[in-house]
Amino acid sequence: MNLSDLVNSNVLFVIINFFVAFFSDLILNFLSSNYGSRFHKSAIIKSLQIYFKKRSILKAAFDAGLTVIVVLLLCMIFSFFLLGFAVPNNIFQLIQFIIVCFIFGYIADVKIEEWKIFGNDLDKYYKVAGAGFWGALALVFSVVISYLKQKIILPEFIKIWREIQLKIEYLN
């Protein structure tokens, strides 16, 4: 696999989304803590404190990443059959994909609450925030950040890396 194949890889898109969700959850964990809550006044974030207190930091982050991957894969399959692509490759496709992800993310968040996927620990959160919107927005955030990383940042990094390699070869 060459570098351009990597930039266009569906697997890479899924992996990046996992890590965006993982690190976003670490940030939410911190912000929901007594120390982190000094930096904001959000009742929604504060309501996550019960959930995070009953899980290790890494377990909660892993669960967030896994949840995003499951819903993302459903979005990719749906998008592939309905729109003709599994991963967005341009801004127009990204907008279409965001709509699909918002719908699937909304439904998934409602089902996570309804089916108590994470037990009762999110009851306070859902009472304060409601089910659907914030889960959908979290998936859309992950998709947009992952798109930017894969389609814009990574190609630029590769370009810079190749220039460095050429300069090193020239010096030798």
C-alpha positions as a LaTeX table, in Angstrom:
\begin{tabular}{lrrr}
\hline
Residue & $x$ (\AA) & $y$ (\AA) & $z$ (\AA) \\
\hline
Met1 & 0.00 & 0.00 & 0.00 \\
Asn2 & 1.45 & 3.35 & $-1.01$ \\
Leu3 & 0.82 & 6.59 & 0.86 \\
Ser4 & $-1.94$ & 7.83 & $-1.44$ \\
Asp5 & $-3.82$ & 4.57 & $-0.88$ \\
Leu6 & $-3.49$ & 5.16 & 2.86 \\
Val7 & $-4.96$ & 8.65 & 2.55 \\
Asn8 & $-7.99$ & 7.20 & 0.74 \\
Ser9 & $-8.36$ & 4.15 & 2.97 \\
Asn10 & $-11.77$ & 3.40 & 4.50 \\
Val11 & $-10.04$ & 1.51 & 7.30 \\
Leu12 & $-7.93$ & 4.54 & 8.17 \\
Phe13 & $-11.09$ & 6.65 & 8.36 \\
Val14 & $-12.57$ & 4.23 & 10.88 \\
Ile15 & $-9.34$ & 4.13 & 12.92 \\
Ile16 & $-9.07$ & 7.92 & 13.03 \\
Asn17 & $-12.71$ & 8.16 & 14.14 \\
Phe18 & $-12.01$ & 5.70 & 16.94 \\
Phe19 & $-9.17$ & 7.85 & 18.25 \\
Val20 & $-11.12$ & 11.12 & 17.87 \\
Ala21 & $-13.92$ & 9.60 & 19.98 \\
Phe22 & $-11.41$ & 8.10 & 22.43 \\
Phe23 & $-9.61$ & 11.42 & 23.05 \\
Ser24 & $-12.86$ & 13.42 & 23.06 \\
Asp25 & $-14.11$ & 11.15 & 25.82 \\
Leu26 & $-10.92$ & 11.72 & 27.82 \\
Ile27 & $-11.57$ & 15.46 & 27.55 \\
Leu28 & $-15.22$ & 15.06 & 28.61 \\
Asn29 & $-14.07$ & 12.90 & 31.53 \\
Phe30 & $-11.73$ & 15.65 & 32.68 \\
Leu31 & $-14.29$ & 18.42 & 32.16 \\
Ser32 & $-16.93$ & 16.54 & 34.14 \\
Ser33 & $-14.60$ & 16.15 & 37.13 \\
Asn34 & $-14.63$ & 18.61 & 40.02 \\
Tyr35 & $-11.31$ & 20.05 & 38.81 \\
Gly36 & $-12.37$ & 20.27 & 35.17 \\
Ser37 & $-15.76$ & 21.78 & 35.92 \\
Arg38 & $-13.99$ & 24.98 & 36.98 \\
Phe39 & $-13.42$ & 25.67 & 33.26 \\
His40 & $-17.10$ & 25.65 & 32.22 \\
Lys41 & $-20.66$ & 26.04 & 33.51 \\
Ser42 & $-22.27$ & 23.22 & 31.47 \\
Ala43 & $-24.83$ & 21.20 & 33.40 \\
Ile44 & $-24.76$ & 18.63 & 30.59 \\
Ile45 & $-21.04$ & 17.94 & 30.97 \\
Lys46 & $-21.30$ & 17.97 & 34.77 \\
Ser47 & $-24.10$ & 15.36 & 34.56 \\
Leu48 & $-21.59$ & 12.89 & 33.08 \\
Gln49 & $-19.70$ & 12.78 & 36.38 \\
Ile50 & $-21.66$ & 9.75 & 37.69 \\
Tyr51 & $-20.94$ & 7.80 & 34.50 \\
Phe52 & $-17.22$ & 8.54 & 34.60 \\
Lys53 & $-16.85$ & 7.86 & 38.33 \\
Lys54 & $-17.98$ & 4.25 & 37.83 \\
Arg55 & $-15.54$ & 3.49 & 34.99 \\
Ser56 & $-11.83$ & 3.67 & 34.49 \\
Ile57 & $-10.71$ & 6.51 & 32.25 \\
Leu58 & $-9.46$ & 4.13 & 29.56 \\
Lys59 & $-12.55$ & 1.87 & 29.67 \\
Ala60 & $-14.90$ & 4.82 & 29.20 \\
Ala61 & $-12.78$ & 6.20 & 26.34 \\
Phe62 & $-12.56$ & 2.78 & 24.70 \\
Asp63 & $-16.35$ & 2.38 & 24.96 \\
Ala64 & $-16.82$ & 5.79 & 23.32 \\
Gly65 & $-14.48$ & 4.83 & 20.47 \\
Leu66 & $-16.21$ & 1.49 & 20.01 \\
Thr67 & $-19.65$ & 3.10 & 20.02 \\
Val68 & $-18.56$ & 5.54 & 17.32 \\
Ile69 & $-17.11$ & 2.72 & 15.20 \\
Val70 & $-20.31$ & 0.65 & 15.37 \\
Val71 & $-22.54$ & 3.57 & 14.35 \\
Leu72 & $-19.99$ & 4.81 & 11.80 \\
Leu73 & $-19.86$ & 1.41 & 10.09 \\
Leu74 & $-23.65$ & 1.43 & 9.78 \\
Cys75 & $-23.44$ & 4.93 & 8.28 \\
Met76 & $-20.74$ & 3.81 & 5.85 \\
Ile77 & $-22.76$ & 0.81 & 4.67 \\
Phe78 & $-25.91$ & 2.91 & 4.27 \\
Ser79 & $-23.98$ & 5.65 & 2.48 \\
Phe80 & $-22.30$ & 3.15 & 0.17 \\
Phe81 & $-25.61$ & 1.68 & $-1.01$ \\
Leu82 & $-27.60$ & 4.91 & $-1.05$ \\
Leu83 & $-25.03$ & 7.52 & $-2.07$ \\
Gly84 & $-22.35$ & 5.40 & $-3.79$ \\
Phe85 & $-19.50$ & 6.05 & $-1.35$ \\
Ala86 & $-18.56$ & 4.68 & 2.06 \\
Val87 & $-16.20$ & 7.48 & 3.07 \\
Pro88 & $-16.50$ & 11.09 & 1.90 \\
Asn89 & $-13.79$ & 12.20 & $-0.52$ \\
Asn90 & $-14.85$ & 15.82 & $-1.10$ \\
Ile91 & $-16.86$ & 18.54 & 0.63 \\
Phe92 & $-20.13$ & 17.70 & $-1.16$ \\
Gln93 & $-19.85$ & 14.06 & $-0.08$ \\
Leu94 & $-18.90$ & 15.17 & 3.44 \\
Ile95 & $-22.10$ & 17.22 & 3.71 \\
Gln96 & $-24.16$ & 14.25 & 2.55 \\
Phe97 & $-22.33$ & 11.96 & 4.95 \\
Ile98 & $-22.85$ & 14.38 & 7.85 \\
Ile99 & $-26.61$ & 14.20 & 7.27 \\
Val100 & $-26.51$ & 10.39 & 7.29 \\
Cys101 & $-24.34$ & 10.39 & 10.43 \\
Phe102 & $-26.57$ & 12.85 & 12.23 \\
Ile103 & $-29.63$ & 10.69 & 11.59 \\
Phe104 & $-27.89$ & 7.44 & 12.57 \\
Gly105 & $-26.19$ & 9.11 & 15.56 \\
Tyr106 & $-29.52$ & 10.46 & 16.78 \\
Ile107 & $-31.20$ & 7.07 & 16.54 \\
Ala108 & $-28.22$ & 5.34 & 18.17 \\
Asp109 & $-28.21$ & 7.76 & 21.11 \\
Val110 & $-31.94$ & 7.25 & 21.66 \\
Lys111 & $-31.44$ & 3.47 & 21.58 \\
Ile112 & $-28.43$ & 3.68 & 23.94 \\
Glu113 & $-30.71$ & 5.39 & 26.47 \\
Glu114 & $-33.72$ & 3.18 & 25.81 \\
Trp115 & $-31.77$ & $-0.09$ & 25.98 \\
Lys116 & $-29.56$ & 1.10 & 28.87 \\
Ile117 & $-26.44$ & 0.04 & 26.95 \\
Phe118 & $-24.25$ & 1.61 & 29.67 \\
Gly119 & $-26.56$ & 0.78 & 32.56 \\
Asn120 & $-28.27$ & 3.48 & 34.61 \\
Asp121 & $-25.13$ & 5.61 & 34.92 \\
Leu122 & $-26.23$ & 7.93 & 32.10 \\
Asp123 & $-29.74$ & 8.52 & 33.45 \\
Lys124 & $-28.83$ & 11.93 & 34.91 \\
Tyr125 & $-27.12$ & 12.92 & 31.66 \\
Tyr126 & $-30.16$ & 11.96 & 29.57 \\
Lys127 & $-32.45$ & 13.77 & 32.03 \\
Val128 & $-30.41$ & 16.97 & 31.61 \\
Ala129 & $-29.43$ & 16.70 & 27.93 \\
Gly130 & $-32.10$ & 14.49 & 26.42 \\
Ala131 & $-31.37$ & 11.62 & 24.07 \\
Gly132 & $-30.48$ & 12.03 & 20.44 \\
Phe133 & $-29.09$ & 15.46 & 19.62 \\
Trp134 & $-25.81$ & 15.39 & 21.54 \\
Gly135 & $-25.05$ & 11.81 & 20.51 \\
Ala136 & $-25.67$ & 12.75 & 16.89 \\
Leu137 & $-23.50$ & 15.84 & 17.23 \\
Ala138 & $-20.69$ & 13.80 & 18.79 \\
Leu139 & $-20.66$ & 11.44 & 15.79 \\
Val140 & $-20.73$ & 14.36 & 13.34 \\
Phe141 & $-17.85$ & 16.01 & 15.23 \\
Ser142 & $-15.82$ & 12.80 & 15.01 \\
Val143 & $-16.52$ & 12.43 & 11.29 \\
Val144 & $-15.61$ & 16.04 & 10.46 \\
Ile145 & $-12.37$ & 15.96 & 12.48 \\
Ser146 & $-11.45$ & 12.58 & 10.97 \\
Tyr147 & $-12.16$ & 13.85 & 7.45 \\
Leu148 & $-9.94$ & 16.89 & 8.03 \\
Lys149 & $-7.16$ & 14.72 & 9.46 \\
Gln150 & $-7.30$ & 12.15 & 6.67 \\
Lys151 & $-7.99$ & 14.31 & 3.64 \\
Ile152 & $-6.20$ & 17.56 & 4.49 \\
Ile153 & $-3.70$ & 17.19 & 7.34 \\
Leu154 & $-2.31$ & 13.75 & 6.41 \\
Pro155 & $-1.65$ & 14.63 & 2.72 \\
Glu156 & 0.14 & 17.82 & 3.81 \\
Phe157 & 2.18 & 15.88 & 6.33 \\
Ile158 & 3.12 & 13.35 & 3.63 \\
Lys159 & 4.10 & 16.16 & 1.26 \\
Ile160 & 6.35 & 17.75 & 3.90 \\
Trp161 & 7.82 & 14.35 & 4.80 \\
Arg162 & 8.69 & 13.67 & 1.15 \\
Glu163 & 10.37 & 17.08 & 0.85 \\
Ile164 & 12.46 & 16.32 & 3.95 \\
Gln165 & 13.44 & 12.94 & 2.53 \\
Leu166 & 14.51 & 14.55 & $-0.75$ \\
Lys167 & 16.61 & 17.13 & 1.08 \\
Ile168 & 18.26 & 14.40 & 3.15 \\
Glu169 & 19.00 & 12.38 & 0.00 \\
Tyr170 & 20.42 & 15.50 & $-1.66$ \\
Leu171 & 22.71 & 16.13 & 1.31 \\
Asn172 & 24.01 & 12.57 & 1.23 \\
\hline
\end{tabular}
